[in-house]
Amino acid sequence: MLDDSSGTPAPFTVTIHMVSSLDGFVAKKDNSVSWFETPDYYEKGVELTEQATQEFLKTIDCYVMGSRTYEHALDLSKAYGWAYGDVPTIVVTQRDLPIDRPTVETYSGDLYNLVNQRLKPNYKTVWVVGGPALATAFIQLKLVDELRLSILPITLGDGIRFFEQMPQEQPFHLKDVTAYKSGMVELRYELTPNSPL
């Protein structure tokens, strides 16, 4: 992949992507996703079209997720189809999971080795898409370059929190903010160099 601005090869990047409610939950206890569709409308926001979404998804070379996120995605695929298309997907787990897609594989080893030996030689743009424990581990080990947090205009009151397991202070640098017509706000951060973790 080339960086269009300079013509030089794009750097290898690991991005954590999470969708969160205003009160910091990334999933309901029953795993329902109806809260993703909110009736809000923000006139000054950016229109998120299906075409723009599909074009952006083409820039992602590989997905990494935990076992519970995989099982949830597998369950949702029965009604909505497999959300990750034909993009290689690595499920980090110690469990024996049902794998019935050629693009999905499991990994149970060290995360450093996963990133440096498996991902870096083969991909440029890797997205960690859940769950919170795996995302936290990537942040603690400084294996992530960017955090994209999409906040929806709704409170859930209960469920699974994103940062519930973060053990200590971790500074980030805000790179960008985008507000969408749906009322969703995307915050893009990078880890602050020389931070204590």
mmCIF file of the C-alpha atoms, coordinates in Angstrom:
data_MODEL
# 
_entry.id   MODEL 
# 
loop_
_atom_site.group_PDB 
_atom_site.id 
_atom_site.type_symbol 
_atom_site.label_atom_id 
_atom_site.label_alt_id 
_atom_site.label_comp_id 
_atom_site.label_asym_id 
_atom_site.label_entity_id 
_atom_site.label_seq_id 
_atom_site.pdbx_PDB_ins_code 
_atom_site.Cartn_x 
_atom_site.Cartn_y 
_atom_site.Cartn_z 
_atom_site.occupancy 
_atom_site.B_iso_or_equiv 
_atom_site.pdbx_formal_charge 
_atom_site.auth_seq_id 
_atom_site.auth_comp_id 
_atom_site.auth_asym_id 
_atom_site.auth_atom_id 
_atom_site.pdbx_PDB_model_num 
ATOM 1   C CA . MET A 1 1   ? 0.000   0.000   0.000  1.00 0.00 ? 1   MET A CA 1 
ATOM 2   C CA . LEU A 1 2   ? 1.299   3.454   -0.917 1.00 0.00 ? 2   LEU A CA 1 
ATOM 3   C CA . ASP A 1 3   ? 0.818   6.720   0.884  1.00 0.00 ? 3   ASP A CA 1 
ATOM 4   C CA . ASP A 1 4   ? -0.866  8.893   -1.767 1.00 0.00 ? 4   ASP A CA 1 
ATOM 5   C CA . SER A 1 5   ? 0.719   12.105  -0.502 1.00 0.00 ? 5   SER A CA 1 
ATOM 6   C CA . SER A 1 6   ? 4.333   11.058  -0.934 1.00 0.00 ? 6   SER A CA 1 
ATOM 7   C CA . GLY A 1 7   ? 4.385   7.857   -2.982 1.00 0.00 ? 7   GLY A CA 1 
ATOM 8   C CA . THR A 1 8   ? 6.366   6.090   -0.252 1.00 0.00 ? 8   THR A CA 1 
ATOM 9   C CA . PRO A 1 9   ? 5.237   2.814   1.308  1.00 0.00 ? 9   PRO A CA 1 
ATOM 10  C CA . ALA A 1 10  ? 2.631   3.291   4.028  1.00 0.00 ? 10  ALA A CA 1 
ATOM 11  C CA . PRO A 1 11  ? 3.850   2.394   7.527  1.00 0.00 ? 11  PRO A CA 1 
ATOM 12  C CA . PHE A 1 12  ? 2.565   -0.628  9.408  1.00 0.00 ? 12  PHE A CA 1 
ATOM 13  C CA . THR A 1 13  ? -0.184  0.491   11.795 1.00 0.00 ? 13  THR A CA 1 
ATOM 14  C CA . VAL A 1 14  ? -2.320  -1.207  14.422 1.00 0.00 ? 14  VAL A CA 1 
ATOM 15  C CA . THR A 1 15  ? -5.601  0.565   15.171 1.00 0.00 ? 15  THR A CA 1 
ATOM 16  C CA . ILE A 1 16  ? -8.033  -0.225  17.956 1.00 0.00 ? 16  ILE A CA 1 
ATOM 17  C CA . HIS A 1 17  ? -11.616 0.505   16.938 1.00 0.00 ? 17  HIS A CA 1 
ATOM 18  C CA . MET A 1 18  ? -14.486 0.545   19.398 1.00 0.00 ? 18  MET A CA 1 
ATOM 19  C CA . VAL A 1 19  ? -18.086 1.769   19.316 1.00 0.00 ? 19  VAL A CA 1 
ATOM 20  C CA . SER A 1 20  ? -19.218 3.131   22.673 1.00 0.00 ? 20  SER A CA 1 
ATOM 21  C CA . SER A 1 21  ? -22.286 4.618   24.315 1.00 0.00 ? 21  SER A CA 1 
ATOM 22  C CA . LEU A 1 22  ? -22.024 8.005   26.019 1.00 0.00 ? 22  LEU A CA 1 
ATOM 23  C CA . ASP A 1 23  ? -21.688 6.257   29.387 1.00 0.00 ? 23  ASP A CA 1 
ATOM 24  C CA . GLY A 1 24  ? -18.749 4.154   28.182 1.00 0.00 ? 24  GLY A CA 1 
ATOM 25  C CA . PHE A 1 25  ? -20.305 0.779   27.338 1.00 0.00 ? 25  PHE A CA 1 
ATOM 26  C CA . VAL A 1 26  ? -19.233 -1.111  24.210 1.00 0.00 ? 26  VAL A CA 1 
ATOM 27  C CA . ALA A 1 27  ? -21.816 -3.894  24.509 1.00 0.00 ? 27  ALA A CA 1 
ATOM 28  C CA . LYS A 1 28  ? -25.054 -4.709  26.282 1.00 0.00 ? 28  LYS A CA 1 
ATOM 29  C CA . LYS A 1 29  ? -25.104 -7.763  28.527 1.00 0.00 ? 29  LYS A CA 1 
ATOM 30  C CA . ASP A 1 30  ? -27.446 -9.474  26.071 1.00 0.00 ? 30  ASP A CA 1 
ATOM 31  C CA . ASN A 1 31  ? -25.135 -8.550  23.146 1.00 0.00 ? 31  ASN A CA 1 
ATOM 32  C CA . SER A 1 32  ? -27.978 -6.824  21.278 1.00 0.00 ? 32  SER A CA 1 
ATOM 33  C CA . VAL A 1 33  ? -26.913 -4.205  18.744 1.00 0.00 ? 33  VAL A CA 1 
ATOM 34  C CA . SER A 1 34  ? -30.165 -2.291  18.298 1.00 0.00 ? 34  SER A CA 1 
ATOM 35  C CA . TRP A 1 35  ? -28.594 0.648   20.158 1.00 0.00 ? 35  TRP A CA 1 
ATOM 36  C CA . PHE A 1 36  ? -26.268 1.187   17.178 1.00 0.00 ? 36  PHE A CA 1 
ATOM 37  C CA . GLU A 1 37  ? -29.234 2.692   15.304 1.00 0.00 ? 37  GLU A CA 1 
ATOM 38  C CA . THR A 1 38  ? -30.147 5.959   17.015 1.00 0.00 ? 38  THR A CA 1 
ATOM 39  C CA . PRO A 1 39  ? -32.752 8.470   15.756 1.00 0.00 ? 39  PRO A CA 1 
ATOM 40  C CA . ASP A 1 40  ? -30.502 11.485  16.317 1.00 0.00 ? 40  ASP A CA 1 
ATOM 41  C CA . TYR A 1 41  ? -29.692 13.948  13.520 1.00 0.00 ? 41  TYR A CA 1 
ATOM 42  C CA . TYR A 1 42  ? -26.843 16.470  13.594 1.00 0.00 ? 42  TYR A CA 1 
ATOM 43  C CA . GLU A 1 43  ? -27.250 18.953  10.734 1.00 0.00 ? 43  GLU A CA 1 
ATOM 44  C CA . LYS A 1 44  ? -23.592 20.060  10.622 1.00 0.00 ? 44  LYS A CA 1 
ATOM 45  C CA . GLY A 1 45  ? -22.315 16.498  10.630 1.00 0.00 ? 45  GLY A CA 1 
ATOM 46  C CA . VAL A 1 46  ? -20.633 14.524  7.860  1.00 0.00 ? 46  VAL A CA 1 
ATOM 47  C CA . GLU A 1 47  ? -22.814 12.183  5.820  1.00 0.00 ? 47  GLU A CA 1 
ATOM 48  C CA . LEU A 1 48  ? -21.610 8.595   6.226  1.00 0.00 ? 48  LEU A CA 1 
ATOM 49  C CA . THR A 1 49  ? -22.569 6.925   2.955  1.00 0.00 ? 49  THR A CA 1 
ATOM 50  C CA . GLU A 1 50  ? -22.475 3.209   2.202  1.00 0.00 ? 50  GLU A CA 1 
ATOM 51  C CA . GLN A 1 51  ? -20.036 3.839   -0.655 1.00 0.00 ? 51  GLN A CA 1 
ATOM 52  C CA . ALA A 1 52  ? -17.642 5.827   1.547  1.00 0.00 ? 52  ALA A CA 1 
ATOM 53  C CA . THR A 1 53  ? -17.817 3.115   4.194  1.00 0.00 ? 53  THR A CA 1 
ATOM 54  C CA . GLN A 1 54  ? -17.058 0.362   1.679  1.00 0.00 ? 54  GLN A CA 1 
ATOM 55  C CA . GLU A 1 55  ? -14.141 2.329   0.213  1.00 0.00 ? 55  GLU A CA 1 
ATOM 56  C CA . PHE A 1 56  ? -12.692 2.867   3.678  1.00 0.00 ? 56  PHE A CA 1 
ATOM 57  C CA . LEU A 1 57  ? -13.074 -0.802  4.654  1.00 0.00 ? 57  LEU A CA 1 
ATOM 58  C CA . LYS A 1 58  ? -10.962 -1.728  1.611  1.00 0.00 ? 58  LYS A CA 1 
ATOM 59  C CA . THR A 1 59  ? -7.995  -0.035  3.326  1.00 0.00 ? 59  THR A CA 1 
ATOM 60  C CA . ILE A 1 60  ? -8.051  -2.557  6.219  1.00 0.00 ? 60  ILE A CA 1 
ATOM 61  C CA . ASP A 1 61  ? -5.766  -5.536  5.564  1.00 0.00 ? 61  ASP A CA 1 
ATOM 62  C CA . CYS A 1 62  ? -6.474  -7.650  8.647  1.00 0.00 ? 62  CYS A CA 1 
ATOM 63  C CA . TYR A 1 63  ? -8.781  -7.793  11.678 1.00 0.00 ? 63  TYR A CA 1 
ATOM 64  C CA . VAL A 1 64  ? -7.818  -9.046  15.143 1.00 0.00 ? 64  VAL A CA 1 
ATOM 65  C CA . MET A 1 65  ? -10.425 -9.873  17.784 1.00 0.00 ? 65  MET A CA 1 
ATOM 66  C CA . GLY A 1 66  ? -10.978 -11.823 20.973 1.00 0.00 ? 66  GLY A CA 1 
ATOM 67  C CA . SER A 1 67  ? -13.021 -15.011 21.223 1.00 0.00 ? 67  SER A CA 1 
ATOM 68  C CA . ARG A 1 68  ? -16.200 -13.429 22.625 1.00 0.00 ? 68  ARG A CA 1 
ATOM 69  C CA . THR A 1 69  ? -16.189 -10.767 19.895 1.00 0.00 ? 69  THR A CA 1 
ATOM 70  C CA . TYR A 1 70  ? -15.761 -13.532 17.321 1.00 0.00 ? 70  TYR A CA 1 
ATOM 71  C CA . GLU A 1 71  ? -18.622 -15.573 18.770 1.00 0.00 ? 71  GLU A CA 1 
ATOM 72  C CA . HIS A 1 72  ? -20.841 -12.477 18.777 1.00 0.00 ? 72  HIS A CA 1 
ATOM 73  C CA . ALA A 1 73  ? -19.903 -11.668 15.155 1.00 0.00 ? 73  ALA A CA 1 
ATOM 74  C CA . LEU A 1 74  ? -20.591 -15.299 14.215 1.00 0.00 ? 74  LEU A CA 1 
ATOM 75  C CA . ASP A 1 75  ? -24.019 -15.106 15.848 1.00 0.00 ? 75  ASP A CA 1 
ATOM 76  C CA . LEU A 1 76  ? -24.841 -11.812 14.095 1.00 0.00 ? 76  LEU A CA 1 
ATOM 77  C CA . SER A 1 77  ? -23.686 -13.242 10.757 1.00 0.00 ? 77  SER A CA 1 
ATOM 78  C CA . LYS A 1 78  ? -26.712 -15.566 10.757 1.00 0.00 ? 78  LYS A CA 1 
ATOM 79  C CA . ALA A 1 79  ? -28.961 -12.533 10.300 1.00 0.00 ? 79  ALA A CA 1 
ATOM 80  C CA . TYR A 1 80  ? -26.673 -9.893  8.767  1.00 0.00 ? 80  TYR A CA 1 
ATOM 81  C CA . GLY A 1 81  ? -23.862 -11.813 7.076  1.00 0.00 ? 81  GLY A CA 1 
ATOM 82  C CA . TRP A 1 82  ? -20.190 -11.912 8.072  1.00 0.00 ? 82  TRP A CA 1 
ATOM 83  C CA . ALA A 1 83  ? -19.260 -8.295  8.839  1.00 0.00 ? 83  ALA A CA 1 
ATOM 84  C CA . TYR A 1 84  ? -15.562 -8.652  7.925  1.00 0.00 ? 84  TYR A CA 1 
ATOM 85  C CA . GLY A 1 85  ? -15.976 -9.881  4.354  1.00 0.00 ? 85  GLY A CA 1 
ATOM 86  C CA . ASP A 1 86  ? -12.984 -11.700 2.876  1.00 0.00 ? 86  ASP A CA 1 
ATOM 87  C CA . VAL A 1 87  ? -10.433 -9.789  4.957  1.00 0.00 ? 87  VAL A CA 1 
ATOM 88  C CA . PRO A 1 88  ? -8.094  -12.055 6.969  1.00 0.00 ? 88  PRO A CA 1 
ATOM 89  C CA . THR A 1 89  ? -9.299  -12.257 10.577 1.00 0.00 ? 89  THR A CA 1 
ATOM 90  C CA . ILE A 1 90  ? -7.263  -13.534 13.534 1.00 0.00 ? 90  ILE A CA 1 
ATOM 91  C CA . VAL A 1 91  ? -9.086  -14.588 16.695 1.00 0.00 ? 91  VAL A CA 1 
ATOM 92  C CA . VAL A 1 92  ? -6.932  -14.444 19.831 1.00 0.00 ? 92  VAL A CA 1 
ATOM 93  C CA . THR A 1 93  ? -8.100  -17.257 22.101 1.00 0.00 ? 93  THR A CA 1 
ATOM 94  C CA . GLN A 1 94  ? -7.067  -20.220 24.209 1.00 0.00 ? 94  GLN A CA 1 
ATOM 95  C CA . ARG A 1 95  ? -10.349 -21.997 23.389 1.00 0.00 ? 95  ARG A CA 1 
ATOM 96  C CA . ASP A 1 96  ? -11.263 -24.395 20.603 1.00 0.00 ? 96  ASP A CA 1 
ATOM 97  C CA . LEU A 1 97  ? -13.673 -22.345 18.497 1.00 0.00 ? 97  LEU A CA 1 
ATOM 98  C CA . PRO A 1 98  ? -15.724 -23.294 15.444 1.00 0.00 ? 98  PRO A CA 1 
ATOM 99  C CA . ILE A 1 99  ? -13.903 -21.874 12.412 1.00 0.00 ? 99  ILE A CA 1 
ATOM 100 C CA . ASP A 1 100 ? -15.760 -22.346 9.149  1.00 0.00 ? 100 ASP A CA 1 
ATOM 101 C CA . ARG A 1 101 ? -14.366 -19.524 7.031  1.00 0.00 ? 101 ARG A CA 1 
ATOM 102 C CA . PRO A 1 102 ? -11.021 -19.809 5.168  1.00 0.00 ? 102 PRO A CA 1 
ATOM 103 C CA . THR A 1 103 ? -10.167 -16.192 6.078  1.00 0.00 ? 103 THR A CA 1 
ATOM 104 C CA . VAL A 1 104 ? -10.438 -16.818 9.847  1.00 0.00 ? 104 VAL A CA 1 
ATOM 105 C CA . GLU A 1 105 ? -7.722  -18.372 12.009 1.00 0.00 ? 105 GLU A CA 1 
ATOM 106 C CA . THR A 1 106 ? -7.048  -18.593 15.722 1.00 0.00 ? 106 THR A CA 1 
ATOM 107 C CA . TYR A 1 107 ? -3.937  -17.525 17.644 1.00 0.00 ? 107 TYR A CA 1 
ATOM 108 C CA . SER A 1 108 ? -3.077  -18.396 21.246 1.00 0.00 ? 108 SER A CA 1 
ATOM 109 C CA . GLY A 1 109 ? 0.478   -17.135 21.719 1.00 0.00 ? 109 GLY A CA 1 
ATOM 110 C CA . ASP A 1 110 ? 2.276   -13.993 22.794 1.00 0.00 ? 110 ASP A CA 1 
ATOM 111 C CA . LEU A 1 111 ? 0.867   -10.705 21.450 1.00 0.00 ? 111 LEU A CA 1 
ATOM 112 C CA . TYR A 1 112 ? 4.356   -9.346  20.688 1.00 0.00 ? 112 TYR A CA 1 
ATOM 113 C CA . ASN A 1 113 ? 4.973   -12.337 18.447 1.00 0.00 ? 113 ASN A CA 1 
ATOM 114 C CA . LEU A 1 114 ? 1.565   -11.978 16.857 1.00 0.00 ? 114 LEU A CA 1 
ATOM 115 C CA . VAL A 1 115 ? 2.279   -8.367  15.879 1.00 0.00 ? 115 VAL A CA 1 
ATOM 116 C CA . ASN A 1 116 ? 5.951   -8.618  14.955 1.00 0.00 ? 116 ASN A CA 1 
ATOM 117 C CA . GLN A 1 117 ? 6.159   -12.099 13.420 1.00 0.00 ? 117 GLN A CA 1 
ATOM 118 C CA . ARG A 1 118 ? 2.680   -12.707 12.022 1.00 0.00 ? 118 ARG A CA 1 
ATOM 119 C CA . LEU A 1 119 ? 1.085   -9.329  11.268 1.00 0.00 ? 119 LEU A CA 1 
ATOM 120 C CA . LYS A 1 120 ? 3.926   -6.939  10.427 1.00 0.00 ? 120 LYS A CA 1 
ATOM 121 C CA . PRO A 1 121 ? 5.488   -9.055  7.631  1.00 0.00 ? 121 PRO A CA 1 
ATOM 122 C CA . ASN A 1 122 ? 2.109   -9.643  5.944  1.00 0.00 ? 122 ASN A CA 1 
ATOM 123 C CA . TYR A 1 123 ? -0.092  -6.573  6.432  1.00 0.00 ? 123 TYR A CA 1 
ATOM 124 C CA . LYS A 1 124 ? 0.044   -2.776  6.588  1.00 0.00 ? 124 LYS A CA 1 
ATOM 125 C CA . THR A 1 125 ? -3.264  -1.830  8.213  1.00 0.00 ? 125 THR A CA 1 
ATOM 126 C CA . VAL A 1 126 ? -4.471  -3.985  11.124 1.00 0.00 ? 126 VAL A CA 1 
ATOM 127 C CA . TRP A 1 127 ? -7.611  -3.251  13.127 1.00 0.00 ? 127 TRP A CA 1 
ATOM 128 C CA . VAL A 1 128 ? -8.224  -4.655  16.606 1.00 0.00 ? 128 VAL A CA 1 
ATOM 129 C CA . VAL A 1 129 ? -12.014 -4.681  16.888 1.00 0.00 ? 129 VAL A CA 1 
ATOM 130 C CA . GLY A 1 130 ? -12.659 -6.152  20.338 1.00 0.00 ? 130 GLY A CA 1 
ATOM 131 C CA . GLY A 1 131 ? -13.112 -6.924  22.989 1.00 0.00 ? 131 GLY A CA 1 
ATOM 132 C CA . PRO A 1 132 ? -12.077 -4.631  25.820 1.00 0.00 ? 132 PRO A CA 1 
ATOM 133 C CA . ALA A 1 133 ? -9.624  -7.075  27.451 1.00 0.00 ? 133 ALA A CA 1 
ATOM 134 C CA . LEU A 1 134 ? -7.726  -7.617  24.191 1.00 0.00 ? 134 LEU A CA 1 
ATOM 135 C CA . ALA A 1 135 ? -7.711  -3.889  23.399 1.00 0.00 ? 135 ALA A CA 1 
ATOM 136 C CA . THR A 1 136 ? -6.393  -3.147  26.892 1.00 0.00 ? 136 THR A CA 1 
ATOM 137 C CA . ALA A 1 137 ? -3.612  -5.723  26.450 1.00 0.00 ? 137 ALA A CA 1 
ATOM 138 C CA . PHE A 1 138 ? -2.558  -4.129  23.153 1.00 0.00 ? 138 PHE A CA 1 
ATOM 139 C CA . ILE A 1 139 ? -2.462  -0.691  24.814 1.00 0.00 ? 139 ILE A CA 1 
ATOM 140 C CA . GLN A 1 140 ? -0.509  -1.916  27.845 1.00 0.00 ? 140 GLN A CA 1 
ATOM 141 C CA . LEU A 1 141 ? 2.067   -3.626  25.644 1.00 0.00 ? 141 LEU A CA 1 
ATOM 142 C CA . LYS A 1 142 ? 2.335   -0.548  23.378 1.00 0.00 ? 142 LYS A CA 1 
ATOM 143 C CA . LEU A 1 143 ? 1.418   -2.593  20.329 1.00 0.00 ? 143 LEU A CA 1 
ATOM 144 C CA . VAL A 1 144 ? -1.134  -0.080  19.075 1.00 0.00 ? 144 VAL A CA 1 
ATOM 145 C CA . ASP A 1 145 ? -0.552  3.081   17.065 1.00 0.00 ? 145 ASP A CA 1 
ATOM 146 C CA . GLU A 1 146 ? -4.032  4.550   17.002 1.00 0.00 ? 146 GLU A CA 1 
ATOM 147 C CA . LEU A 1 147 ? -7.315  4.392   18.906 1.00 0.00 ? 147 LEU A CA 1 
ATOM 148 C CA . ARG A 1 148 ? -10.571 5.177   17.079 1.00 0.00 ? 148 ARG A CA 1 
ATOM 149 C CA . LEU A 1 149 ? -13.497 5.545   19.432 1.00 0.00 ? 149 LEU A CA 1 
ATOM 150 C CA . SER A 1 150 ? -16.924 6.064   17.860 1.00 0.00 ? 150 SER A CA 1 
ATOM 151 C CA . ILE A 1 151 ? -19.340 7.436   20.471 1.00 0.00 ? 151 ILE A CA 1 
ATOM 152 C CA . LEU A 1 152 ? -23.069 7.089   19.853 1.00 0.00 ? 152 LEU A CA 1 
ATOM 153 C CA . PRO A 1 153 ? -25.659 9.524   21.292 1.00 0.00 ? 153 PRO A CA 1 
ATOM 154 C CA . ILE A 1 154 ? -27.187 7.067   23.776 1.00 0.00 ? 154 ILE A CA 1 
ATOM 155 C CA . THR A 1 155 ? -26.643 5.839   27.332 1.00 0.00 ? 155 THR A CA 1 
ATOM 156 C CA . LEU A 1 156 ? -27.045 2.137   28.123 1.00 0.00 ? 156 LEU A CA 1 
ATOM 157 C CA . GLY A 1 157 ? -26.828 2.137   31.913 1.00 0.00 ? 157 GLY A CA 1 
ATOM 158 C CA . ASP A 1 158 ? -25.247 -1.310  32.055 1.00 0.00 ? 158 ASP A CA 1 
ATOM 159 C CA . GLY A 1 159 ? -23.152 -3.720  29.997 1.00 0.00 ? 159 GLY A CA 1 
ATOM 160 C CA . ILE A 1 160 ? -19.474 -4.185  29.170 1.00 0.00 ? 160 ILE A CA 1 
ATOM 161 C CA . ARG A 1 161 ? -17.231 -1.152  29.613 1.00 0.00 ? 161 ARG A CA 1 
ATOM 162 C CA . PHE A 1 162 ? -14.327 -0.383  27.303 1.00 0.00 ? 162 PHE A CA 1 
ATOM 163 C CA . PHE A 1 163 ? -11.760 0.898   29.828 1.00 0.00 ? 163 PHE A CA 1 
ATOM 164 C CA . GLU A 1 164 ? -12.910 -0.977  32.918 1.00 0.00 ? 164 GLU A CA 1 
ATOM 165 C CA . GLN A 1 165 ? -9.714  -3.040  32.979 1.00 0.00 ? 165 GLN A CA 1 
ATOM 166 C CA . MET A 1 166 ? -7.130  -0.293  32.364 1.00 0.00 ? 166 MET A CA 1 
ATOM 167 C CA . PRO A 1 167 ? -4.778  -0.690  35.357 1.00 0.00 ? 167 PRO A CA 1 
ATOM 168 C CA . GLN A 1 168 ? -3.152  2.746   35.418 1.00 0.00 ? 168 GLN A CA 1 
ATOM 169 C CA . GLU A 1 169 ? -2.992  6.189   33.858 1.00 0.00 ? 169 GLU A CA 1 
ATOM 170 C CA . GLN A 1 170 ? -2.369  6.237   30.112 1.00 0.00 ? 170 GLN A CA 1 
ATOM 171 C CA . PRO A 1 171 ? -2.125  9.534   28.176 1.00 0.00 ? 171 PRO A CA 1 
ATOM 172 C CA . PHE A 1 172 ? -3.214  9.799   24.540 1.00 0.00 ? 172 PHE A CA 1 
ATOM 173 C CA . HIS A 1 173 ? -2.793  12.489  21.896 1.00 0.00 ? 173 HIS A CA 1 
ATOM 174 C CA . LEU A 1 174 ? -5.942  13.634  20.067 1.00 0.00 ? 174 LEU A CA 1 
ATOM 175 C CA . LYS A 1 175 ? -5.362  13.440  16.287 1.00 0.00 ? 175 LYS A CA 1 
ATOM 176 C CA . ASP A 1 176 ? -8.793  14.181  14.888 1.00 0.00 ? 176 ASP A CA 1 
ATOM 177 C CA . VAL A 1 177 ? -12.496 14.546  15.641 1.00 0.00 ? 177 VAL A CA 1 
ATOM 178 C CA . THR A 1 178 ? -15.309 13.879  13.156 1.00 0.00 ? 178 THR A CA 1 
ATOM 179 C CA . ALA A 1 179 ? -18.998 14.449  13.864 1.00 0.00 ? 179 ALA A CA 1 
ATOM 180 C CA . TYR A 1 180 ? -21.527 12.618  11.684 1.00 0.00 ? 180 TYR A CA 1 
ATOM 181 C CA . LYS A 1 181 ? -25.113 13.442  10.788 1.00 0.00 ? 181 LYS A CA 1 
ATOM 182 C CA . SER A 1 182 ? -26.244 10.382  12.759 1.00 0.00 ? 182 SER A CA 1 
ATOM 183 C CA . GLY A 1 183 ? -25.003 12.072  15.937 1.00 0.00 ? 183 GLY A CA 1 
ATOM 184 C CA . MET A 1 184 ? -22.017 9.727   16.195 1.00 0.00 ? 184 MET A CA 1 
ATOM 185 C CA . VAL A 1 185 ? -18.681 11.351  17.012 1.00 0.00 ? 185 VAL A CA 1 
ATOM 186 C CA . GLU A 1 186 ? -15.420 9.654   16.104 1.00 0.00 ? 186 GLU A CA 1 
ATOM 187 C CA . LEU A 1 187 ? -12.366 10.454  18.220 1.00 0.00 ? 187 LEU A CA 1 
ATOM 188 C CA . ARG A 1 188 ? -8.953  9.478   16.854 1.00 0.00 ? 188 ARG A CA 1 
ATOM 189 C CA . TYR A 1 189 ? -6.056  9.229   19.307 1.00 0.00 ? 189 TYR A CA 1 
ATOM 190 C CA . GLU A 1 190 ? -2.475  8.052   19.240 1.00 0.00 ? 190 GLU A CA 1 
ATOM 191 C CA . LEU A 1 191 ? -0.597  6.767   22.261 1.00 0.00 ? 191 LEU A CA 1 
ATOM 192 C CA . THR A 1 192 ? 1.602   9.448   23.783 1.00 0.00 ? 192 THR A CA 1 
ATOM 193 C CA . PRO A 1 193 ? 5.316   8.559   23.383 1.00 0.00 ? 193 PRO A CA 1 
ATOM 194 C CA . ASN A 1 194 ? 7.299   7.939   26.569 1.00 0.00 ? 194 ASN A CA 1 
ATOM 195 C CA . SER A 1 195 ? 4.152   7.406   28.632 1.00 0.00 ? 195 SER A CA 1 
ATOM 196 C CA . PRO A 1 196 ? 4.515   5.368   31.832 1.00 0.00 ? 196 PRO A CA 1 
ATOM 197 C CA . LEU A 1 197 ? 3.022   2.086   30.608 1.00 0.00 ? 197 LEU A CA 1 
# 
